[in-house]
């Protein structure tokens, strides 16, 4: 039972933090700047898509965070959280690891926890347990973790418009 309480604590705290982060992107709640602020943030980071990009990221974080907190469809919730946070990691990668320098430390922690929850399951104190879908095979957690990371990388490639630094291609 101690493991289930620990997983519950982890799920609720991390899930609500991810959900709150998403809510900030699309509203004025929790210190957010509204949808227009979310749009400005994504444009400043070099992304196209305007409101659609901000809404997709904000709603993806809000939904995946709430689903993680409740332990509902946990591997899929983990996959969505991993996808959105992988995009954040790629944005912050140029700043190095540590958060003090706006690095990717925090997104990496959230990705790791979402992946761990996808692999371990939500524990007995979850909606998944009530539905009888909390004990899924390991391959489900592995697959959703990998698909989450891959989807974040694909979004980065498709929506990021910042110029890519390329070596001079002139012939000598």
C-alpha positions, 0 to 999 in steps of 0.5 A: 500500500505504501507504493500506491500512496507514493504513486498517488502523491507523485501523480497528483502533484506532477499532474496538477503542475502540468495541467496548471502550466497548460492552463496558463498558456490559454487563460489568465488563470494561475498567472497566465497571459491568456491565449494571446500570451500563449501565442506570443510565447510560441512565436517568440520561441520560433513556432508557427501556427498561432492560436492552434499551436498555443491551444494544442500545447495548452490543452495537451498539458491541461488534459494530460496533467488532469488525466495523470492526476486522476490516474485515468488512461495513464499510459496515454496521458503520459504519452501526451505529457511527454510529447508536449514536454519534449517540445519544451525540452528542445526549445530550452536545449540551447540553454543547457541543462540547468533551469537557472539558465532557462535550461531543459532540466524541468521538462526533462524531469516531467518527461521522466516522471510521465514515462515512469508512470506510463511504465509502472501504471497509476497504482491501486488508488486511481481511476484506471484501477477502478476500471480494471485497466491499471495492470497493462503489459510493459510494452504498452508503457514502452510504446507510449513513452517512445511515441510521446517523445517521437511526437514531440520531436515531429512537432518541433520539426514541422512547426518550428520556423527558426533558421537552422544553422548550416555550415557554409555549403560553398565549394572550395 
